[in-house]
Amino acid sequence: MRWILALAMALLTMVQPAVAAEKVKVTVLSTMLADIPGRGEWGYAALVEVDGRRILFDTGADTDTVLKNAQALGVELSNVEEVVISHNHWDHVNGLVSLRQAMMARNPKALSVVHIGAGAFERGGPGTARVDIKTPYEATGGRFVVHDGPAEIAPGVWLTGPVPRVYPETNCCKAGILQADGTLTPDTVPEDNSLVIRTPDGLVVIAGCAHAGIVNIVTAARRIAGPQPISALIGGLHLADAKGSTIEWVAAKLKEIGVAQFLSGHCTGLEPTRRLATVLGLSPADAVYGPVGGSWERGKGIDPRRIARPIPAG
């Protein structure tokens, strides 16, 4: 009888519906394009809101950009306790410590937990994009959670962890990682990870720079959260300097999977955004290079703000 009960419980668990987030909104706080009294920069950050939970994804390039942009937009960050860092490069992490210091004056728990991929604390060589964020951040009382694989950090919300490089996408860096013997090895950004949210309409995938390759990232997201189409693809795809053939290949792969809306930014590039939209068959309202303050919200779609809005008819 005991084994029958165990089997029944296992079967019941198997048929439980997967958790899907109902309310999802992503607001860009740092990227190159801006039309607010804050500023744009070569960097990325976004506030992710999922069913009442608020997560800061990356922290921008300069120490005060995200802080000033949030103030200009009326976005409160002192009640955000968790941060996700896509990878440890200056244009995604330089705002971390200053933001933590500014917000903890109002709430000691603000930005007190940082999720990051394994390999993020590798030492960079001369001219590296890597930053020592560990020592100054931990000095504020903050805590890093290092992930070496996928992790569900909230119901229906996953980190991919370091993304497997299934396809030969090479979005690496000029500077290398410094080894103990003083030699340099290529910085393949092994920690590169993204945020994935399962909704009833499909997956929302948020990338910082897509150093692992956006096709690899989307492939990992669907393996982790379910083989659904992509409801929204958001963030930097590292295609600004890519050849046309590379962009066409990426677009064809994404089209096979299905992408309903696309809010690009940071290192994606304006022209690559347009070419991706063309192949994906997306209208200007559904494929936007998102500015600071631009957002995507489930059930409402993309708010491009004035600077990125489609040309009105007539």
Buried (B, 14 or more C-beta within 10 A) or exposed (E): EEEEEEEEEEEEEEEEEEEBBEEBBBBBBBBBBBBBEBBBBBBBBBBBBBBEBBBBBBBBBBBBBBBBBBBBBEBBBBEBBBBBBBBBBBBBBBBBBBBBBBBBEEBEBBBBBBBBBBBBBBEBBEEBBBBEBBEBBEEBEBEBBBBEEBBBBBEBBBBBBBBBBEBEBEBBBEBBBBEEEEEBEEBBBBBBBBBBBBBEBBBBBBBBBBBBBBBBBBBBBBBBBEEBBBBBBBBBBBBBEBEEEBBBBBBEBBBEBEBBBBBBBBBBBEEBBBBBBEBBEBEBEBBBBBBBBBBBBBEEBBBBBEBBBEEEEE
